[in-house]
Amino acid sequence: MSKSFKTPDRVIYVCTGSKCKKKGGKDLGKMFRGMIKEMGLKGQVEVVKTDCTDRCDYAPVVCMQPDNFWMSQTDEARAKEAFQEHILNANKKQDIP
């Protein structure tokens, strides 16, 4: 019998390929995890580190699902803004009947 796991409502993919990692991808992943924990969204939102997304010229690359929202050359300020829009605001919309 296999164990089951809860599928998160939202997923943030953070590229941690060599170029993205060097340009802050790893730190963005840590920042997102901290925000998720701080806001009590563990289990609802998950951060997934990906290998190279083959978009090295645009490092670091972040993608938020299910919105299919991609960000290139992502810095901390843009990442926080996108988190607000695509994670927090999206969760509020889901709570409304």
C-alpha positions as CSV (number, residue, x, y, z in Angstrom):
1,M,0.0,0.0,0.0
2,S,1.5,3.3,-1.0
3,K,1.4,6.4,1.1
4,S,-0.7,9.3,-0.1
5,F,0.2,12.9,0.1
6,K,-1.8,16.2,-0.1
7,T,-1.5,18.0,-3.4
8,P,-0.8,21.7,-2.8
9,D,-3.1,24.3,-4.2
10,R,-0.2,26.4,-5.5
11,V,3.3,25.6,-6.5
12,I,6.3,27.9,-6.9
13,Y,9.0,26.4,-9.1
14,V,12.5,28.0,-8.6
15,C,15.2,27.2,-11.0
16,T,18.4,26.2,-9.2
17,G,20.5,25.4,-12.3
18,S,24.0,26.7,-12.1
19,K,23.4,30.2,-13.5
20,C,20.1,30.7,-11.7
21,K,21.6,29.5,-8.5
22,K,24.5,31.9,-8.8
23,K,22.2,34.8,-9.5
24,G,20.0,34.2,-6.5
25,G,17.7,31.3,-7.3
26,K,18.6,29.4,-4.2
27,D,18.0,32.4,-2.0
28,L,14.6,33.1,-3.6
29,G,13.6,29.5,-2.8
30,K,14.6,30.0,0.9
31,M,12.7,33.3,0.9
32,F,9.5,31.8,-0.5
33,R,9.7,28.9,2.1
34,G,10.0,31.4,4.9
35,M,7.1,33.4,3.6
36,I,4.9,30.2,3.3
37,K,5.8,29.2,6.9
38,E,5.3,32.7,8.3
39,M,1.9,33.0,6.7
40,G,0.7,29.5,7.7
41,L,0.4,28.2,4.2
42,K,2.4,25.0,4.6
43,G,0.6,22.2,2.8
44,Q,-1.3,24.7,0.6
45,V,1.7,26.2,-1.2
46,E,4.9,24.3,-2.0
47,V,8.3,25.4,-3.4
48,V,9.9,23.1,-5.8
49,K,13.6,23.5,-6.8
50,T,14.0,22.6,-10.5
51,D,17.1,21.8,-12.4
52,C,17.9,24.0,-15.4
53,T,14.9,25.4,-17.2
54,D,17.1,26.2,-20.2
55,R,16.4,29.9,-19.8
56,C,19.9,30.7,-18.5
57,D,20.0,34.2,-20.2
58,Y,17.0,35.2,-18.0
59,A,18.4,33.9,-14.6
60,P,17.0,33.5,-12.0
61,V,13.7,32.1,-13.3
62,V,10.6,31.5,-11.2
63,C,7.3,30.0,-12.2
64,M,4.1,30.1,-10.2
65,Q,1.4,27.5,-10.9
66,P,-1.5,27.0,-11.6
67,D,-1.4,30.6,-13.0
68,N,1.5,29.6,-15.4
69,F,3.1,32.9,-14.4
70,W,6.8,33.0,-15.3
71,M,9.3,35.6,-14.1
72,S,12.8,36.2,-15.5
73,Q,15.7,38.0,-13.8
74,T,13.8,37.8,-10.6
75,D,14.9,39.9,-7.7
76,E,13.6,39.8,-4.1
77,A,11.2,42.7,-4.5
78,R,9.6,41.3,-7.7
79,A,9.4,37.9,-6.1
80,K,7.5,39.3,-3.1
81,E,5.1,41.2,-5.3
82,A,4.4,38.1,-7.4
83,F,3.9,36.1,-4.2
84,Q,1.3,38.6,-3.0
85,E,-0.5,38.5,-6.4
86,H,-0.3,34.9,-7.4
87,I,-0.3,33.1,-4.0
88,L,-1.9,35.3,-1.3
89,N,-4.5,37.1,-3.5
90,A,-5.3,33.8,-5.3
91,N,-5.9,32.0,-2.0
92,K,-8.3,34.8,-0.9
93,K,-10.3,34.4,-4.1
94,Q,-10.6,30.7,-3.5
95,D,-12.1,31.3,0.0
96,I,-14.9,33.4,-1.5
97,P,-18.0,31.2,-2.4
